Amino acid sequence: MMRLNSDEMARRVAQDIPDGAYVNLGIGMPTSVANHVSDDRLVIYHSENGILGVGPAPSPDQVDPDLINAGKQYVTLLQGGCYFDNAESFAMMRGGHLDIAVLGAFQVSERGDLANWATNDDTFPPAVGGAMDLAVGAKQLFVLMRHTTKADEPKILNQCHYPLTGAGVVKRIYTDLAVIDVTEEGLRVRELYGDNTLADVQALTEARLLPPL
């Protein structure tokens, strides 16, 4: 089966980020989506630690140790960008002012439930951050994740086994095998990569998948 690598997955998400959108990119793979948004589109990136207008990573000689994103990565500030405190940042997230949030996930259910903050494994302490606020506050929530675990167990399930971040919040799922929309009818495959077939992807998915329209 054709499986995209992390960079290719981020590039696929970037294709669906529209011009003029206000976007929050979650820690991990989602952060790299910004590297692939076309130069002819203006996208305003929000970081939950209090930045609007996040720019690209700086070159080593331009690093400002006081300017980092929520993932503790060095960033730059675009012209017109601004800083603010956490209270104002979370008010933006909860108040519906962000067009899109792109988050990673441990599990997604057929109803669009999201689980991405705890695995019930004491060796991996839970970390909520602003995921719950983004899940319910952003106008659209995209999930970017591998289709299966390292043991090839499905991550798209009938029902999440891990604690939920939000119920019915996911709009679209981008994996290394396919793009899947969460609809009222169920999970509908939007795009299959390469020669992957619906049967191939269904075999690695617990939830039932509907064919592309």
VOKOL-437653 format. One record per residue (C-alpha): residue in one letter; x, y, z. Coordinates in steps of 0.2 Angstrom, whole numbers, plus 5000, padded with zeros to 4 digits. Each point is the difference from the previous one (the first is absolute). Layout:
<rs>
+------+------+------+------+
| rest |    X |    Y |    Z |
+------+------+------+------+
|    a |    X |    Y |    Z |
...
+------+------+------+------+
</rs>
This chain:
<rs>
+------+------+------+------+
| rest |    X |    Y |    Z |
+------+------+------+------+
|    m | 5000 | 5000 | 5000 |
|    m | 5005 | 5018 | 4997 |
|    r | 5004 | 5009 | 5016 |
|    l | 5005 | 5018 | 5000 |
|    n | 5014 | 5006 | 5011 |
|    s | 4998 | 5014 | 5013 |
|    d | 5005 | 5014 | 4988 |
|    e | 4988 | 4994 | 4987 |
|    m | 4986 | 4998 | 5012 |
|    a | 5003 | 5018 | 5006 |
|    r | 5000 | 5006 | 4981 |
|    r | 4983 | 4992 | 4997 |
|    v | 4992 | 5009 | 5015 |
|    a | 5008 | 5016 | 4994 |
|    q | 4990 | 4999 | 4983 |
|    d | 4984 | 5002 | 5010 |
|    i | 5005 | 5015 | 5010 |
|    p | 4991 | 5015 | 4991 |
|    d | 5007 | 5018 | 4997 |
|    g | 4996 | 5011 | 5015 |
|    a | 4997 | 4987 | 5013 |
|    y | 5005 | 5001 | 5018 |
|    v | 5008 | 4984 | 5005 |
|    n | 5007 | 4991 | 5015 |
|    l | 5012 | 4986 | 4997 |
|    g | 5002 | 4987 | 5014 |
|    i | 5016 | 4993 | 5007 |
|    g | 5009 | 4987 | 4989 |
|    m | 4996 | 4996 | 4982 |
|    p | 4987 | 5014 | 4998 |
|    t | 5013 | 5013 | 5003 |
|    s | 5009 | 4996 | 4984 |
|    v | 4984 | 5004 | 4990 |
|    a | 5005 | 5018 | 4999 |
|    n | 5015 | 4995 | 4990 |
|    h | 4989 | 4995 | 4986 |
|    v | 4987 | 5013 | 4998 |
|    s | 5001 | 5009 | 4983 |
|    d | 5009 | 5017 | 4999 |
|    d | 4985 | 5007 | 4991 |
|    r | 4989 | 4997 | 5016 |
|    l | 5001 | 5011 | 5016 |
|    v | 4997 | 4989 | 5015 |
|    i | 5000 | 5008 | 5018 |
|    y | 5007 | 4987 | 5012 |
|    h | 4995 | 5001 | 5019 |
|    s | 5011 | 4992 | 5014 |
|    e | 4990 | 4996 | 5016 |
|    n | 5014 | 5007 | 5011 |
|    g | 4996 | 5018 | 4993 |
|    i | 5005 | 5004 | 4982 |
|    l | 4990 | 5005 | 4985 |
|    g | 5010 | 5001 | 4984 |
|    v | 5013 | 4986 | 5003 |
|    g | 5013 | 5000 | 4986 |
|    p | 5012 | 4986 | 4994 |
|    a | 5014 | 4993 | 5011 |
|    p | 5015 | 5012 | 5001 |
|    s | 5017 | 4996 | 4993 |
|    p | 5013 | 4995 | 5014 |
|    d | 5007 | 5018 | 5000 |
|    q | 4983 | 5008 | 5002 |
|    v | 4993 | 4990 | 5015 |
|    d | 4991 | 5010 | 5013 |
|    p | 5000 | 4989 | 5016 |
|    d | 4985 | 5009 | 5006 |
|    l | 4989 | 4997 | 4985 |
|    i | 4994 | 4982 | 5000 |
|    n | 4983 | 4991 | 4995 |
|    a | 4990 | 4989 | 5011 |
|    g | 5011 | 4985 | 4995 |
|    k | 5015 | 5009 | 5007 |
|    q | 5007 | 5003 | 4982 |
|    y | 5009 | 5016 | 4995 |
|    v | 4989 | 5010 | 4988 |
|    t | 5000 | 5017 | 4992 |
|    l | 4986 | 5014 | 5000 |
|    l | 4993 | 5006 | 4984 |
|    q | 4997 | 5019 | 4997 |
|    g | 4984 | 5005 | 5009 |
|    g | 5001 | 4985 | 5012 |
|    c | 4997 | 5002 | 5018 |
|    y | 5002 | 4992 | 5018 |
|    f | 4987 | 4999 | 5013 |
|    d | 4998 | 4990 | 5017 |
|    n | 4993 | 4983 | 5001 |
|    a | 4983 | 5006 | 5006 |
|    e | 4997 | 5009 | 4984 |
|    s | 5008 | 4986 | 4989 |
|    f | 4987 | 4988 | 5008 |
|    a | 4986 | 5012 | 4997 |
|    m | 5004 | 5000 | 4982 |
|    m | 5000 | 4981 | 4999 |
|    r | 4984 | 4998 | 5010 |
|    g | 4991 | 5014 | 4992 |
|    g | 5000 | 4993 | 4982 |
|    h | 5012 | 5012 | 4993 |
|    l | 5011 | 4987 | 4992 |
|    d | 4995 | 4993 | 4983 |
|    i | 5010 | 4983 | 5001 |
|    a | 5009 | 4991 | 5013 |
|    v | 5012 | 4985 | 4995 |
|    l | 5003 | 4988 | 5014 |
|    g | 5008 | 4983 | 5002 |
|    a | 4990 | 4985 | 5007 |
|    f | 5002 | 4983 | 5009 |
|    q | 4982 | 4995 | 4994 |
|    v | 4985 | 5007 | 4991 |
|    s | 4983 | 4992 | 5000 |
|    e | 4988 | 4998 | 4986 |
|    r | 4990 | 5015 | 5007 |
|    g | 5015 | 5011 | 5000 |
|    d | 5004 | 4998 | 5018 |
|    l | 5018 | 5005 | 5004 |
|    a | 5012 | 4992 | 5012 |
|    n | 5017 | 5008 | 5001 |
|    w | 5006 | 5004 | 5017 |
|    a | 5001 | 4984 | 5010 |
|    t | 5003 | 4981 | 4997 |
|    n | 4997 | 4993 | 5017 |
|    d | 5018 | 4995 | 5001 |
|    d | 5009 | 5007 | 5015 |
|    t | 5017 | 5000 | 4991 |
|    f | 4993 | 5013 | 4988 |
|    p | 4993 | 5014 | 5012 |
|    p | 4984 | 5009 | 4992 |
|    a | 5002 | 5017 | 4993 |
|    v | 4985 | 5010 | 4996 |
|    g | 5007 | 5017 | 4995 |
|    g | 4987 | 5010 | 4990 |
|    a | 4993 | 4985 | 4990 |
|    m | 4983 | 5000 | 5008 |
|    d | 4998 | 5019 | 4997 |
|    l | 5005 | 4998 | 4982 |
|    a | 4989 | 4985 | 4997 |
|    v | 4984 | 5009 | 5006 |
|    g | 5005 | 5018 | 4995 |
|    a | 5007 | 4998 | 4982 |
|    k | 4988 | 5001 | 4986 |
|    q | 5008 | 4985 | 4992 |
|    l | 5010 | 4987 | 5008 |
|    f | 5012 | 4990 | 4988 |
|    v | 5009 | 4985 | 5007 |
|    l | 5018 | 4995 | 4994 |
|    m | 5005 | 4982 | 5005 |
|    r | 5007 | 4983 | 4995 |
|    h | 4986 | 4989 | 4995 |
|    t | 5006 | 4986 | 5012 |
|    t | 5011 | 4998 | 5015 |
|    k | 5017 | 4993 | 4999 |
|    a | 4993 | 4983 | 5003 |
|    d | 4988 | 5003 | 4985 |
|    e | 4985 | 5002 | 5011 |
|    p | 4986 | 5011 | 4994 |
|    k | 4999 | 5018 | 5006 |
|    i | 4983 | 5004 | 4992 |
|    l | 4988 | 4990 | 5010 |
|    n | 4981 | 4998 | 5003 |
|    q | 5003 | 5007 | 5017 |
|    c | 5016 | 5008 | 5009 |
|    h | 5007 | 4990 | 5014 |
|    y | 5011 | 5014 | 5007 |
|    p | 4993 | 5015 | 5009 |
|    l | 4991 | 5013 | 4988 |
|    t | 5007 | 5017 | 4996 |
|    g | 4984 | 5004 | 4992 |
|    a | 4984 | 4991 | 4994 |
|    g | 4995 | 5002 | 4981 |
|    v | 5012 | 5014 | 4997 |
|    v | 5011 | 4993 | 4985 |
|    k | 4996 | 5006 | 4983 |
|    r | 5013 | 4991 | 4989 |
|    i | 5013 | 4987 | 5003 |
|    y | 5017 | 5000 | 4991 |
|    t | 5010 | 4984 | 5002 |
|    d | 5015 | 4992 | 4990 |
|    l | 4987 | 4990 | 4990 |
|    a | 4985 | 5011 | 4996 |
|    v | 4990 | 5015 | 5004 |
|    i | 4984 | 4997 | 5009 |
|    d | 4985 | 5011 | 5003 |
|    v | 4989 | 4999 | 5015 |
|    t | 4982 | 5002 | 4994 |
|    e | 4982 | 4997 | 5006 |
|    e | 5000 | 4983 | 4991 |
|    g | 5017 | 4995 | 5007 |
|    l | 5018 | 5000 | 4995 |
|    r | 5001 | 5003 | 4982 |
|    v | 5017 | 4998 | 4991 |
|    r | 5004 | 5016 | 4991 |
|    e | 5016 | 4995 | 4992 |
|    l | 5011 | 4984 | 4998 |
|    y | 5018 | 5001 | 4998 |
|    g | 5009 | 4992 | 4985 |
|    d | 4993 | 4982 | 4996 |
|    n | 4992 | 4998 | 5018 |
|    t | 4983 | 4993 | 4998 |
|    l | 4985 | 5002 | 5012 |
|    a | 5002 | 4982 | 5005 |
|    d | 5018 | 5003 | 5004 |
|    v | 4996 | 5014 | 5012 |
|    q | 4985 | 4992 | 5007 |
|    a | 5010 | 4985 | 5005 |
|    l | 5010 | 5012 | 5011 |
|    t | 4985 | 5010 | 5007 |
|    e | 4988 | 4994 | 5013 |
|    a | 4986 | 5012 | 4996 |
|    r | 4991 | 4997 | 4984 |
|    l | 5005 | 5011 | 4985 |
|    l | 4989 | 5007 | 4987 |
|    p | 5007 | 5001 | 4982 |
|    p | 5005 | 5016 | 4992 |
|    l | 4985 | 5010 | 4991 |
+------+------+------+------+
</rs>
